[in-house]
């Protein structure tokens, strides 16, 4: 097997057992990057010299008989809204095109402590606002399964480089489905943890009460391994949970689903769901029954209203978070201006893309005097009801199943001119963020056109162990994660 086709677990095992070196791994992956990146456009910044330096350190530790971390030698790509010390972090925006952070995000620090190797920063929708990675200021990432189609968004670059074999795993951020939807489009595994389980310190904020960092991988065990490495309380993040974490997901991941109760919300099969996706989800439901689980239809009636609440709340928080980019303190500054007001106006007009401006305007509107109660306050009340409805469902069920997206990967440019149609691609994922729940997207089928289909597995708060156990059992039955796109 080629090194770039190995799982993260296999790479670590091969390095520690001295079958090959960490430097061999880095060279193998960069050889694949130089071959595939011109076709995919998944990276914004590559870190070859830094990666080789880290690989040498790992090889020296192994040679000296010193212990190494659980991700030793594993090449990791980082979404470009996660701060990396000394490495450009742009949020795929002109506003931050020259920003080099002086510190690492907590997740990056944890990856380095686990001896992972950072190989580059990935393309994304600008400031994580989008569902296709077409909103980047710098390039449009292509789906490795069909380069005429989008990879999903906003973590489309991360999903695409993992799918194309250019990284063993990647980190993305998920505000309303931005890890799970691109994972579904690119045929990889995407895990959005419980809100607060993974620190947001160093994540450049979009919607602070919704954002969550998580891994995108080629299989379930790698996802569990990555979560073990990055989770946990962080005193620098006030929203980081003070909750005991499961430190070893691997110890239970192979225990199967016999006796597990699974709910499938009937409402998730509305909204114009593609018939091929519906068929694959129902086939998975039958697979779970054959493995000994109890799977049945349930109802979550108000979740269909969640999309409107999500876009009101997320846009309001974006308006607040992006107010700091004014052309004065840091970020893009226009060259010609007359006075502070013109400086701010021109800097923001030139520095932000159309989708970011659209959401800032919406967020400012719903927070303005006279409209706050009519929109923002009502959206927060609906959010509380959605959360309560999920909590009630999990009193009877261990996990819930749904599609990850109502549509298969669409063509580049197909929905760019219709923002409302684009927003509908988040219909199955946004409620999870509103409720702060964990959820995972995994491949569950292949369409007639040879495109991946994604299943979403939703768990209760801190139910990652249940999600991973169910996902692994299904993965062993379907054996779809071994399938790779042909570029």
C-alpha positions as CSV (number, residue, x, y, z in Angstrom):
1,X,0.0,0.0,0.0
2,X,1.2,3.5,-0.8
3,X,1.8,5.7,2.3
4,X,-0.7,8.4,1.1
5,X,-3.4,5.7,1.0
6,X,-2.8,4.6,4.6
7,X,-5.1,5.5,7.5
8,X,-3.8,7.8,10.3
9,X,-3.6,4.7,12.6
10,X,-1.6,2.8,10.0
11,X,0.8,5.7,9.5
12,X,1.5,6.0,13.2
13,X,2.0,2.3,13.5
14,X,4.3,2.2,10.5
15,X,6.5,5.0,12.0
16,X,6.6,3.6,15.5
17,X,7.4,0.1,14.2
18,X,10.1,1.7,12.0
19,X,8.7,0.4,8.7
20,X,9.2,3.9,7.4
21,X,10.1,7.3,8.8
22,X,8.1,10.4,9.4
23,X,10.2,12.1,6.7
24,X,9.2,9.3,4.3
25,X,5.5,10.2,5.1
26,X,5.9,13.9,4.5
27,X,7.7,13.3,1.2
28,X,5.0,10.9,0.1
29,X,2.2,13.2,0.9
30,X,3.8,16.3,-0.7
31,X,4.5,14.2,-3.8
32,X,0.8,13.5,-4.0
33,X,0.0,17.2,-3.3
34,X,2.2,18.4,-6.2
35,X,0.4,15.9,-8.4
36,X,-3.2,16.5,-7.3
37,X,-3.4,20.1,-6.0
38,X,-3.5,21.7,-9.4
39,X,-6.6,19.6,-10.2
40,X,-8.3,20.2,-6.8
41,X,-7.2,23.7,-5.6
42,X,-7.8,22.6,-2.0
43,X,-4.8,24.4,-0.3
44,X,-4.2,28.1,0.2
45,X,-0.8,27.7,2.0
46,X,1.6,24.7,2.1
47,X,4.1,24.2,4.9
48,X,6.7,21.7,3.5
49,X,9.7,23.0,5.3
50,X,7.9,23.2,8.7
51,X,6.5,19.7,8.1
52,X,9.9,18.2,7.3
53,X,11.4,19.9,10.5
54,X,8.6,18.3,12.6
55,X,9.1,14.9,10.9
56,X,12.8,15.0,11.8
57,X,11.9,15.7,15.5
58,X,9.6,12.7,15.5
59,X,12.2,10.4,13.9
60,X,14.8,11.5,16.5
61,X,12.4,10.8,19.3
62,X,11.7,7.3,18.0
63,X,15.4,6.7,17.4
64,X,16.1,7.7,21.0
65,X,13.3,5.4,22.3
66,X,11.2,8.3,23.6
67,X,7.4,8.1,23.6
68,X,5.5,9.8,20.8
69,X,2.0,11.2,20.6
70,X,-1.1,9.4,19.4
71,X,-0.9,11.2,16.0
72,X,2.8,10.8,15.5
73,X,3.8,11.5,11.9
74,X,0.2,11.9,10.7
75,X,-0.1,14.7,8.0
76,X,-2.9,17.1,9.0
77,X,-4.4,20.0,7.0
78,X,-5.9,22.9,8.8
79,X,-8.9,25.0,7.6
80,X,-7.7,28.6,7.0
81,X,-9.8,30.2,9.8
82,X,-7.8,28.4,12.5
83,X,-4.8,30.3,13.7
84,X,-1.3,28.8,13.2
85,X,1.7,30.5,14.7
86,X,3.9,32.0,12.0
87,X,1.7,30.6,9.1
88,X,-0.6,32.8,7.1
89,X,-4.3,32.5,8.1
90,X,-6.6,34.3,5.7
91,X,-10.2,33.0,6.2
92,X,-10.1,33.0,2.4
93,X,-10.7,36.7,2.5
94,X,-8.9,39.8,1.2
95,X,-9.6,41.3,4.6
96,X,-7.0,38.9,6.2
97,X,-4.9,38.1,3.1
98,X,-1.6,39.0,4.9
99,X,-2.4,38.0,8.4
100,X,0.2,35.8,10.2
101,X,-1.0,34.9,13.7
102,X,1.6,35.1,16.6
103,X,0.1,32.1,18.3
104,X,-1.5,28.7,17.7
105,X,-5.1,27.9,18.2
106,X,-5.6,25.4,21.1
107,X,-6.5,22.6,18.6
108,X,-3.3,23.2,16.7
109,X,-1.3,23.2,19.9
110,X,-2.9,19.9,20.9
111,X,-2.2,18.4,17.4
112,X,1.5,19.4,17.8
113,X,1.6,17.9,21.3
114,X,0.2,14.7,19.7
115,X,3.1,14.8,17.2
116,X,0.9,15.4,14.2
117,X,2.5,17.2,11.2
118,X,0.8,20.3,9.9
119,X,1.2,20.3,6.1
120,X,-0.9,23.3,5.0
121,X,-3.9,25.5,5.3
122,X,-7.0,24.7,3.3
123,X,-9.4,26.8,1.1
124,X,-12.8,27.7,2.4
125,X,-15.8,29.9,1.9
126,X,-14.8,33.4,3.1
127,X,-15.1,33.6,6.9
128,X,-16.9,30.2,6.7
129,X,-20.0,31.7,5.1
130,X,-21.2,29.4,2.4
131,X,-22.0,25.8,1.4
132,X,-19.8,25.3,-1.7
133,X,-16.3,26.8,-1.2
134,X,-17.2,29.1,-4.1
135,X,-17.0,32.2,-1.9
136,X,-13.3,32.1,-1.4
137,X,-11.5,35.3,-2.4
138,X,-8.6,33.3,-3.9
139,X,-9.8,30.1,-5.7
140,X,-12.6,27.7,-6.2
141,X,-12.0,24.2,-4.8
142,X,-13.1,21.3,-7.0
143,X,-14.8,18.0,-5.8
144,X,-12.3,15.2,-6.3
145,X,-15.1,12.9,-7.4
146,X,-16.2,15.2,-10.2
147,X,-14.1,18.4,-10.7
148,X,-17.1,20.1,-12.4
149,X,-18.9,20.0,-9.0
150,X,-18.4,21.8,-5.7
151,X,-16.9,20.0,-2.7
152,X,-19.4,21.6,-0.3
153,X,-18.6,24.2,2.2
154,X,-17.5,26.0,4.1
155,X,-14.8,23.4,4.9
156,X,-14.7,22.2,1.3
157,X,-10.9,22.6,1.0
158,X,-10.3,20.3,4.0
159,X,-12.8,17.7,2.8
160,X,-11.4,17.8,-0.7
161,X,-7.7,17.3,0.3
162,X,-8.6,14.3,2.5
163,X,-10.7,12.8,-0.2
164,X,-7.9,13.3,-2.8
165,X,-5.3,11.6,-0.6
166,X,-3.4,14.8,0.0
167,X,-3.8,14.7,3.8
168,X,-4.5,11.8,6.2
169,X,-6.9,14.0,8.2
170,X,-8.0,17.6,8.3
171,X,-9.6,20.0,10.7
172,X,-12.7,22.0,9.7
173,X,-15.1,24.3,11.5
174,X,-18.9,23.7,11.6
175,X,-21.3,26.6,12.2
176,X,-24.4,25.1,10.5
177,X,-23.0,22.0,8.8
178,X,-19.7,23.1,7.4
179,X,-17.9,19.9,8.4
180,X,-20.6,17.4,7.6
181,X,-22.0,18.7,4.3
182,X,-18.6,18.8,2.5
183,X,-17.7,15.5,4.1
184,X,-20.9,14.1,2.5
185,X,-20.1,15.7,-0.9
186,X,-16.5,14.4,-0.9
187,X,-17.2,10.9,0.4
188,X,-15.2,11.3,3.7
189,X,-16.1,11.2,7.4
190,X,-16.9,14.6,9.1
191,X,-17.5,14.9,12.9
192,X,-19.0,17.9,14.5
193,X,-18.5,17.5,18.3
194,X,-20.8,18.6,21.1
195,X,-20.5,22.4,21.4
196,X,-17.7,23.2,23.9
197,X,-16.1,19.8,23.8
198,X,-13.3,21.2,21.6
199,X,-11.8,24.6,22.3
200,X,-12.6,27.5,20.0
201,X,-9.6,29.5,21.1
202,X,-7.8,30.6,18.0
203,X,-10.8,29.9,15.7
204,X,-11.6,33.2,13.9
205,X,-15.3,33.5,14.8
206,X,-18.3,33.4,12.5
207,X,-21.1,32.6,14.9
208,X,-19.7,32.2,18.4
209,X,-22.6,30.3,19.9
210,X,-22.7,27.9,16.9
211,X,-19.0,27.4,15.8
212,X,-17.3,24.1,16.5
213,X,-14.0,22.6,15.3
214,X,-13.9,19.0,14.3
215,X,-12.0,16.4,12.1
216,X,-12.6,15.2,8.6
217,X,-11.0,11.8,7.9
218,X,-11.2,8.8,5.6
219,X,-12.6,6.4,8.2
220,X,-14.3,6.3,11.5
221,X,-11.4,5.1,13.7
222,X,-9.3,8.0,12.4
223,X,-12.1,10.4,13.4
224,X,-12.2,8.9,16.9
225,X,-8.4,9.2,17.2
226,X,-8.4,12.8,16.1
227,X,-11.2,13.7,18.5
228,X,-9.2,12.2,21.4
229,X,-6.3,14.4,20.5
230,X,-8.1,17.8,20.2
231,X,-11.0,17.6,22.8
232,X,-11.0,18.8,26.4
233,X,-11.4,21.8,28.6
234,X,-9.5,25.0,27.8
235,X,-9.3,27.9,30.3
236,X,-8.7,30.3,27.4
237,X,-12.2,29.5,26.0
238,X,-15.0,30.5,28.3
239,X,-17.4,28.3,26.4
240,X,-15.2,25.2,26.8
241,X,-17.2,22.7,28.8
242,X,-16.3,21.7,32.3
243,X,-17.4,18.1,31.7
244,X,-15.5,14.8,31.9
245,X,-14.5,13.6,28.4
246,X,-14.2,10.1,27.1
247,X,-10.5,9.8,26.6
248,X,-10.5,6.4,24.8
249,X,-13.2,6.1,22.1
250,X,-11.2,3.1,20.7
251,X,-12.0,0.9,23.6
252,X,-15.8,0.8,22.8
253,X,-15.9,1.6,19.1
254,X,-16.1,-2.1,18.0
255,X,-18.8,-3.2,20.5
256,X,-21.6,-3.0,17.9
257,X,-25.1,-1.7,17.9
258,X,-27.1,-4.6,19.3
259,X,-29.9,-3.3,21.5
260,X,-29.3,0.3,20.4
261,X,-32.4,2.4,19.8
262,X,-32.3,4.5,16.6
263,X,-34.9,7.1,15.6
264,X,-35.4,8.4,12.0
265,X,-37.3,11.7,12.0
266,X,-40.0,11.7,9.3
267,X,-39.6,15.4,8.8
268,X,-36.0,14.9,7.5
269,X,-37.4,13.1,4.4
270,X,-39.3,16.2,3.3
271,X,-37.7,19.4,1.8
272,X,-37.3,17.9,-1.7
273,X,-34.9,15.2,-0.6
274,X,-33.1,13.5,-3.6
275,X,-34.6,10.1,-4.1
276,X,-31.2,8.4,-4.3
277,X,-30.2,9.9,-1.0
278,X,-33.5,8.8,0.6
279,X,-33.0,5.2,-0.7
280,X,-29.5,5.0,0.8
281,X,-30.6,6.3,4.2
282,X,-33.5,3.8,4.4
283,X,-31.1,1.0,3.4
284,X,-28.8,2.0,6.3
285,X,-31.8,1.9,8.6
286,X,-32.4,-1.7,7.5
287,X,-28.7,-2.5,8.0
288,X,-28.9,-1.3,11.6
289,X,-31.9,-3.6,12.1
290,X,-30.0,-6.5,10.7
291,X,-27.2,-5.8,13.2
292,X,-29.5,-6.0,16.1
293,X,-30.5,-2.4,16.6
294,X,-34.1,-1.1,17.0
295,X,-34.7,1.5,14.3
296,X,-38.1,3.2,13.9
297,X,-39.6,6.4,12.4
298,X,-40.2,9.3,14.8
299,X,-41.4,12.9,14.5
300,X,-39.5,16.2,15.3
301,X,-42.2,18.6,14.1
302,X,-40.6,22.1,14.6
303,X,-37.1,21.2,13.3
304,X,-38.2,22.3,9.8
305,X,-38.4,25.9,11.0
306,X,-34.8,25.7,12.3
307,X,-33.2,27.0,9.0
308,X,-34.7,30.5,9.5
309,X,-33.7,30.7,13.1
310,X,-30.2,29.6,12.2
311,X,-29.6,32.3,9.5
312,X,-31.0,35.0,11.8
313,X,-28.8,34.0,14.8
314,X,-25.7,33.2,12.8
315,X,-25.9,36.5,10.8
316,X,-26.4,38.5,13.9
317,X,-23.3,37.0,15.5
318,X,-21.4,37.4,12.3
319,X,-22.3,41.1,12.2
320,X,-20.9,41.5,15.7
321,X,-17.8,39.4,15.3
322,X,-16.8,41.0,12.0
323,X,-17.2,44.5,13.3
324,X,-13.6,44.5,14.4
325,X,-12.4,44.5,10.8
326,X,-12.6,48.2,10.2
327,X,-9.4,49.0,8.3
328,X,-7.9,50.7,11.3
329,X,-6.6,48.2,13.8
330,X,-5.7,45.2,11.5
331,X,-6.8,43.6,8.3
332,X,-7.2,45.0,4.9
333,X,-7.0,48.8,4.6
334,X,-8.0,50.8,1.5
335,X,-5.3,52.9,-0.1
336,X,-7.3,56.1,-0.8
337,X,-9.6,57.6,1.8
338,X,-10.6,60.9,3.4
339,X,-11.3,60.5,7.1
340,X,-12.2,57.6,9.3
341,X,-15.7,57.0,8.0
342,X,-14.5,56.7,4.4
343,X,-11.6,54.5,5.6
344,X,-14.0,52.1,7.3
345,X,-16.5,52.1,4.5
346,X,-14.0,51.5,1.7
347,X,-11.9,49.0,3.6
348,X,-14.9,46.8,4.4
349,X,-16.4,47.2,0.9
350,X,-13.2,46.2,-0.8
351,X,-12.1,43.6,1.8
352,X,-15.3,41.6,2.2
353,X,-16.9,39.4,-0.5
354,X,-20.5,39.5,-1.5
355,X,-21.7,36.7,0.8
356,X,-20.0,38.1,3.8
357,X,-21.6,41.6,3.1
358,X,-25.0,40.0,2.7
359,X,-24.8,38.3,6.1
360,X,-23.4,41.3,7.9
361,X,-26.3,43.4,6.5
362,X,-28.9,40.8,7.5
363,X,-27.3,40.5,11.0
364,X,-27.2,44.2,11.5
365,X,-30.9,44.5,10.5
366,X,-32.2,41.8,12.9
367,X,-30.2,43.4,15.8
368,X,-31.4,46.9,15.1
369,X,-33.9,48.8,17.2
370,X,-37.4,47.9,16.3
371,X,-36.5,44.6,14.8
372,X,-34.6,42.8,17.6
373,X,-37.7,41.3,19.3
374,X,-39.4,40.6,16.0
375,X,-36.5,38.6,14.6
376,X,-33.5,37.8,16.8
377,X,-35.4,37.3,20.1
378,X,-38.0,35.0,18.4
379,X,-35.2,33.1,16.7
380,X,-33.6,32.4,20.1
381,X,-36.9,31.2,21.5
382,X,-37.3,28.8,18.6
383,X,-33.7,27.7,19.2
384,X,-34.6,26.8,22.8
385,X,-37.6,24.8,21.7
386,X,-35.6,22.9,19.1
387,X,-33.0,22.0,21.7
388,X,-35.8,20.8,24.1
389,X,-37.3,18.7,21.3
390,X,-34.0,16.9,20.6
391,X,-33.4,16.4,24.4
392,X,-36.8,14.8,24.6
393,X,-36.1,12.5,21.6
394,X,-32.9,11.3,23.2
395,X,-34.8,10.2,26.3
396,X,-36.1,7.4,24.1
397,X,-33.4,6.9,21.5
398,X,-29.6,6.5,21.5
399,X,-29.0,8.2,18.2
400,X,-30.9,9.7,15.3
401,X,-30.4,9.2,11.6
402,X,-30.9,11.7,8.8
403,X,-29.4,12.7,5.4
404,X,-26.4,15.0,5.6
405,X,-27.6,17.0,2.6
406,X,-30.9,17.1,0.6
407,X,-29.0,17.1,-2.7
408,X,-26.0,15.4,-4.3
409,X,-22.9,17.6,-5.1
410,X,-24.1,20.3,-7.5
411,X,-22.1,21.8,-10.3
412,X,-19.8,24.8,-9.8
413,X,-21.8,28.0,-10.5
414,X,-25.2,26.2,-10.4
415,X,-26.5,27.8,-7.3
416,X,-24.1,30.8,-6.9
417,X,-26.7,33.2,-8.2
418,X,-29.4,32.0,-5.8
419,X,-28.4,32.4,-2.2
420,X,-31.7,31.1,-0.8
421,X,-31.4,27.9,-2.8
422,X,-27.8,27.5,-1.5
423,X,-29.0,28.0,2.1
424,X,-31.4,25.1,1.7
425,X,-28.5,22.7,1.4
426,X,-28.0,23.2,5.2
427,X,-31.6,22.1,6.1
428,X,-30.5,18.9,7.8
429,X,-27.5,20.2,9.7
430,X,-28.3,23.6,11.1
431,X,-30.6,22.3,13.9
432,X,-27.7,20.3,15.3
433,X,-25.7,23.5,15.8
434,X,-28.7,25.3,17.3
435,X,-29.0,22.5,19.8
436,X,-25.3,22.2,20.5
437,X,-25.4,18.4,19.7
438,X,-22.7,16.2,18.2
439,X,-23.2,14.7,14.7
440,X,-21.2,12.8,12.2
441,X,-21.5,12.5,8.4
442,X,-20.2,9.3,6.7
443,X,-20.4,7.8,3.2
444,X,-23.5,5.5,2.9
445,X,-23.9,5.0,-0.8
446,X,-22.9,5.9,-4.4
447,X,-25.3,7.6,-6.8
448,X,-26.0,6.5,-10.3
449,X,-23.6,9.2,-11.5
450,X,-20.8,7.9,-9.2
451,X,-21.2,10.6,-6.5
452,X,-21.0,9.9,-2.8
453,X,-24.1,10.0,-0.6
454,X,-23.8,11.1,3.0
455,X,-25.6,9.8,6.1
456,X,-25.8,11.9,9.3
457,X,-25.7,10.3,12.7
458,X,-26.9,12.6,15.5
459,X,-26.2,11.9,19.2
460,X,-27.2,13.4,22.6
461,X,-24.9,16.0,24.2
462,X,-21.5,14.3,24.9
463,X,-22.8,11.3,22.9
464,X,-19.8,11.0,20.7
465,X,-19.1,7.5,21.9
466,X,-22.5,6.3,20.8
467,X,-22.1,8.0,17.4
468,X,-18.7,6.6,16.7
469,X,-19.8,3.1,17.8
470,X,-22.8,3.1,15.5
471,X,-20.8,4.7,12.6
472,X,-18.0,2.1,12.8
473,X,-20.5,-0.8,12.8
474,X,-22.2,0.6,9.7
475,X,-18.8,1.3,8.1
476,X,-17.8,-2.3,8.4
477,X,-21.0,-3.4,6.8
478,X,-20.9,-0.9,3.9
479,X,-17.2,-0.8,3.3
480,X,-17.5,2.4,1.3
481,X,-14.6,4.3,3.0
482,X,-12.1,2.2,1.0
483,X,-13.4,3.8,-2.2
484,X,-11.4,6.8,-3.4
485,X,-12.1,9.2,-6.3
486,X,-10.0,8.8,-9.5
487,X,-8.4,12.1,-10.4
